[in-house]
């Protein structure tokens, strides 16, 4: 079921976390933050919305790194119901797409809950002080191929955050598959 993200809560502070990554390390948010901003992206392996934009997420992460903005991806889906989102498959996806960022596993789903993540992909763009400045979409393509000349909304917003510490006042919510929560 498709979900869209809420409006950006400007200034909301990024909750700390410590999670295992597909590279065998454990990372805390403090280990990952960039000097000019941090992008936290909730994704998963099976979602068609994520699959459609994954190469563009990698492109934007590479371009943002040059601006001092770090990127981290987190998968929080229930792997019992969705085994294609397992930690082992996460490592395969990270290698196949040459992720230039850590891909973390939120097995307890606590981090997704604290962030208020609702869908995949769900983008949280923070400034250098870890204050939320962007909660929008990657671009206008949704789960379709990007048309020629598609505006890079996420990249443009995070470039502005890196330069000024503030995100754009106009943001269009991200759309994607709902987070697959564990049953009680």
N, C-alpha and C positions, 0 to 999 in steps of 0.2 A: 504494500500500500504506500502510495506516495505521500510524503510529508514535506512541509516547508518550515523553514526556521523562523523564529520570532525576530522582531526588530532589535537592532543593536542597542544594548544597554551601556552607553558610553561611560567609560571609567570603571566599570565592574572589574575587580581584580581577579587575575587568573588563579584558580585553586592549585596548590602544590600537589605534586604526585611523584611517585617512584614506581616505575614499571619495567618489566623485562622487555628486551628488544630482540628482533630476529637475528641480530649480529652477535647474540650471546651475552651482551652486557645488560646492566640494569641502569636506567637513567632516571634522574630527578629533573623536574622542570628547571631548576636552577642550573643544571649541567647543560641544558639545551638552549637557553635563551640567547638571543642575538643582541649585539650592541645597539642596534637600531630598531629592534622589534622581533616578535616571535609569532609564527603562524602555527596554530594547533589545528590539525585536520582530522576529523573522525571519518574513517573510511572502513571498508571491508572488501573481501575478495570477490564475493558473488554478485554484488549489486550492479545491475546494468547501468545505473547512473554513474557509478564510480568507474566501471570498466570503460565507459565512453569518454571519460575525461582524464584518466590516469596519466596518459602521456603529457597532457597539458599541465597537470599538477606538477609533474617532474620538471617540465620546462620552466614553469613559474618559480618553483623552488630553487632551481639553479640560478635563474636571473635575480631572484630576491637575495640569495646568498651574497652576490656581488655588491648588494646595497646594505649588507649588514643585518639582514633579516633572516633568522633561522626558521626552519620548518621541522615539524615533527608530526608523524601520522600515528593515530591510535585506532585499533580495532577493539570494539567492545561487544560484538555480537555473541549471542548464545551459540556455542559451537556444537552443542548436543543436537539442537534442532537444525543447525546449518553447518555441517561438518566441513564444507568447502571453505569456511572461515577459520579453520583450525590454525594453531600456531605454526605447524609444519608447512601448511599451504601459504601462510603469510610470508614465511621465509622464501618460498619459491616465487611468489609474486614480487617481492622486493628485489630478488636477484634478476628475474626476467625483465623488470622495468628499470633496472639500475637506479634504485631509489638513492638520491643524494642526501637522504635524511633518515633518521631512525624510525623504524616501524614497531610500535609498542603494542603489547597485548594487555588489555584491561579485563582480565578474566572475571573479576568480581563485579564488574560494571560500575564500581563506585566512582571512578573518574568521570565516566559519561554522565552519571547522575549529578555529580557536583558541578559539572560544566553546563548541564541542561541540554546536552546533545539530543537531537530528535531524529536526525536522518543521516544518511551517508550519500554524498559527502556533506559535512557540516563544518564550516570554516570559522575559526575564531582568530581574528587578527589583533594582536596586542602591540602596544607601543613599547619603548625601552623600559618603562616602569611597570610593565605587565598589566596595563589598563586596557580594557577592550575598546577597540576603535573600528572593527569591521566584523560584521556577521552577515555577509551577503553571499552572493553566488560567484562561481568562477567566471562565467560568461553567460551569454544568452542561449547557448546551445542545448542546455538540459542534457538529455541522454542521446542527442543526435550529434553527428559530426559538426564541428564548428564551420560556419560558412566563411568563405574568404573574407578577410578583413574584419573578422569578429573582434569586438572591443574586449580587451583583457581586463575585465572589471576588477578581479581580485588583485592582479599584479599592479594595476594603476592605483588602487586604494592603498595597498601596502607600501608602494613607493612613496605615496604622500605621507603615510604614517612614519616611514623611515626618515623623511625629510623634515616633517613638521611636528610629529608626535600626535597628530590628529587624523582621524579618518573622515571620509566624505559624509556629509549630512544625509545625502540621498543614497540608499542602499536597497537593492532588490534581493529578497530572501533566496537562499539556496533551496533547491528542490531535490529530493532523493527518496530512497527506500527508508522506511522507518527502522530505527535501531531495533534489533531483535532481542528483546528482553527475556531473561530467564523466567520461567514460571515459578511461582512461589512454592 
